[in-house]
Amino acid sequence: GNSVTQMEGPVTLSEEAFLTINCTYTATGYPSLFWYVQYPGEGLQLLLKATKADDKGSNKGFEATYRKETTSFHLEKGSVQVSDSAVYFCALSERGNNRLAFGKGNQVVVIP
Amino acid sequence: DTAVSQTPKYLVTQMGNDKSIKCEQNLGHDTMYWYKQDSKKFLKIMFSYNNKELIINETVPNRFSPKSPDKAHLNLHINSLELGDSAVYFCASSQGLEPNQPQHFGDGTRLSIL
């Protein structure tokens, strides 16, 4: 079945540091790929998406590129802020029912 | 304007009780979902409805019954609550079933079973 794997453990870094969160997927066919962000006490918000190979999604300084050859969709940001502290989820969407399969999420803590 | 709203935000109740969580969306979407987020933040889909018709029904106990009176509402009723039902439940909606359509989430209902 379809699945998403995110790197283990929380990520703690200093303000203005470079952020990378790894995401790889297993899927039949050609899923769409998403990054969602969850701020404390809130629901998930769409951060960015990519719907086909080599597409790059970007928003609020975050970027991720749909890599079919490595089945990856890694999230990057060049200079993080304290306000980026949140949990980040990688997800894929199946064709036909738009079922979202989520990775386990990564807690990101940005220290001033 | 709240796009996807869930009530209540917090629900604390005793084991064995029956409870409902309501969800409404004002985005004009025709597909709605329920997800469960456990204590480790893992999210798993439970149900989805498209135009009031059940599309996805994961291996969820029969004690959970979704009801969609119209396209803008998808409520979740839970019978005989158990300790393991403690979690945060999220409602979401999307425009159709195409995989490129992002899902919009509510703020969640935190269910605590005593």
Boltz contact constraints between the chains, C-beta under 6 A:
constraints:
  - contact:
      token1: [A, 32]
      token2: [B, 99]
      max_distance: 6.0
  - contact:
      token1: [A, 32]
      token2: [B, 100]
      max_distance: 6.0
  - contact:
      token1: [A, 42]
      token2: [B, 107]
      max_distance: 6.0
  - contact:
      token1: [A, 43]
      token2: [B, 90]
      max_distance: 6.0
  - contact:
      token1: [A, 43]
      token2: [B, 105]
      max_distance: 6.0
  - contact:
      token1: [A, 43]
      token2: [B, 106]
      max_distance: 6.0
  - contact:
      token1: [A, 43]
      token2: [B, 107]
      max_distance: 6.0
  - contact:
      token1: [A, 43]
      token2: [B, 108]
      max_distance: 6.0
  - contact:
      token1: [A, 44]
      token2: [B, 105]
      max_distance: 6.0
  - contact:
      token1: [A, 46]
      token2: [B, 102]
      max_distance: 6.0
  - contact:
      token1: [A, 49]
      token2: [B, 102]
      max_distance: 6.0
  - contact:
      token1: [A, 51]
      token2: [B, 100]
      max_distance: 6.0
  - contact:
      token1: [A, 87]
      token2: [B, 41]
      max_distance: 6.0
  - contact:
      token1: [A, 93]
      token2: [B, 99]
      max_distance: 6.0
  - contact:
      token1: [A, 95]
      token2: [B, 99]
      max_distance: 6.0
  - contact:
      token1: [A, 97]
      token2: [B, 55]
      max_distance: 6.0
  - contact:
      token1: [A, 97]
      token2: [B, 56]
      max_distance: 6.0
  - contact:
      token1: [A, 97]
      token2: [B, 97]
      max_distance: 6.0
  - contact:
      token1: [A, 98]
      token2: [B, 94]
      max_distance: 6.0
  - contact:
      token1: [A, 98]
      token2: [B, 97]
      max_distance: 6.0
  - contact:
      token1: [A, 98]
      token2: [B, 99]
      max_distance: 6.0
  - contact:
      token1: [A, 99]
      token2: [B, 45]
      max_distance: 6.0
  - contact:
      token1: [A, 99]
      token2: [B, 56]
      max_distance: 6.0
  - contact:
      token1: [A, 102]
      token2: [B, 43]
      max_distance: 6.0
  - contact:
      token1: [A, 104]
      token2: [B, 42]
      max_distance: 6.0
  - contact:
      token1: [A, 105]
      token2: [B, 41]
      max_distance: 6.0
